[in-house]
Amino acid sequence: MIARLAFLLSLLLALPALAQDAPARRGRRARTPAWSAPAAPMIAEAGGRYEVALGIAARGEVELVTDPRLFTLEVSEAAAGRRRARRYTCRLPGRVGPRETLTTQAMRSGEAWGIRVDLRALCWGRALSALEAGGTLSVRYAAARRGVVARGPGGETARELTSSSTFSLAPRADVPASITLAPVDAARPGFSLRVAVHGPEAGLRRVWLRPEQFSFRVRDPAGGEWLCAMPRAGGAAIPDLFARFSAGRPLRFTLEAAQFCPAEVFRRTGVYEVTPLVELDEDGAAWRLDAVVGRFTGAPAPVRLRSGEGSLFTALTPDEARSLLR
């Protein structure tokens, strides 16, 4: 009985000391600084208007997880009056699987790893429109779920790499919008092309327009050039079938790409630049219709094809990475 009382008394005397020590231990853990990895995500021009180098530049010794799917691009709209600028997120298609093993690369100061990619492989829709309108782009490199993207020589880890640098597209000269092509995002070949032909003025004019009068100039992801067109059906124009259009009331067509281009044109994965053309060659003078004539070329539009030969990006060589990502 005496021994039990002595034990309880010693426990009561120890409680204040334990209570004082617990906050100190918690405080020490809270003050432990996060590891700042000696590496930063970078983006730089690498050729054409949309072609960029996207990668990581090392500022010290680090082991880096190398997977392009971990890049996230954030587009901020250009300031527009008092309205708050919107932000949009861009990523490569595809997610890192929960049990997927990712490759790593040991890097030293001055070394870099990265890819060459068309920005439109990541940014689409409103994000691409904001970028075209003068928006700025920032980049971060973040782990999926509970993973890490970098390890230090002492076992330190980082879940995310960020950079304060930003990127903007170079301005592009406007092209008269007599004919426009809507961007296309396709999972596989066999897609449609949506074109609109606008009149030259606000008032209604007549025009003779059929699908075979369209053609498309295509630049594929490897830089190859193609001209796609349908055979002309021939036959005389019919006065009752002349359409009316104006600058604000265009004529719209949905055309199957396969009817214009041979199968080998759209066989590669990647971003194509497709320029629409239309030839209006029937003036309707025989019926005093004063129809619009001429050959019109629109601005190039992107066609993103997410399956086929090759990849959406290409790896930079070590020398290219060091040169572009500085």
Protein Blocks (a to p, Z undefined) as FASTA:
>chain_A
ZZmmmmmmmmmmmmmmmmmmmmmmmmmmmmpccdddfbddddddebifklccdddddfbd
cdddddfklpccddddddehjbccdddddddehiddfkbccddddddehiacdddddfkl
mggcjlmmmmmnopacddddddehjbcfbdcfkopacfbdcdfbdcdddddddddffbcc
dddddfbghiacddddddfbfbdcdddddfklpccddddfkopacddddddebjaddfkl
pccddfklccdddddfklmpcfklmmcgcddddddddddfbeolmnonopaedddddddd
ddddfbdehjfbdcddfklmmmmmZZ
